[in-house]
């Protein structure tokens, strides 16, 4: 069940952004289950829907937002102190509007690239665990 504060935020977005968000949310929870991450803290961080593993030293926070300044994009944000955005650019060159540091944008007028979102969620939610394994 989606927390009510997140639903209230997402309900203000255009339908295409809402649809991409709900599918992204489902993929994030799928990653948490399949990668055995455990429970997620799902909340608003800086007013943006966010997910982070509740178990310490597992992964980083993934935030998603829509903005009227970029109305045809859903933005995903990762910690700027990680190389997650750069990893996504390497795995999916030219796929997103990627600033190389923390922001990746998915176009809302085309079908959501579920593989890319799944990979982003997996890399982010297992970031610290994977870093220790290297």
C-alpha positions, 0 to 999 in steps of 0.5 A: 500500500502506497503511503498517503503522503506519497499518493497525495503528492503523485495525484497532483502530477499529470496522468502519464507521470503518475502511470510511470511513477506507479510502475517505477514503484512496483519495480522498486518493490520487486527489486527489494524482494528479488534481491533480498534487500528486506523492508524499504523505508518509503517516504517523502524526502525533500518533498519527493517520493523516496525508497531506501532499505531499512537495513543499514549499509545495504543501499542508497536512497532512490528518489523520483519526482515530476516537475512542471519545469520538465513536464514530459519527464519523470526524474529519478535522483540518486546520491551525488556522492555515488557513481550510480548515474554514471553507471546507468549512463554506461549501461544505457548510453543515451537512454536518459537525460542524465547529468552524470552525477545524480539525476536521470530523466525518463520521458513520460510520452514513451513507454517506461523502459522497465529494464532500465528502471529495474537496473537503476533500482537494483544498483541503488538499493544494493549500492553499499552491499555491492561496494563491500563485495568488490 
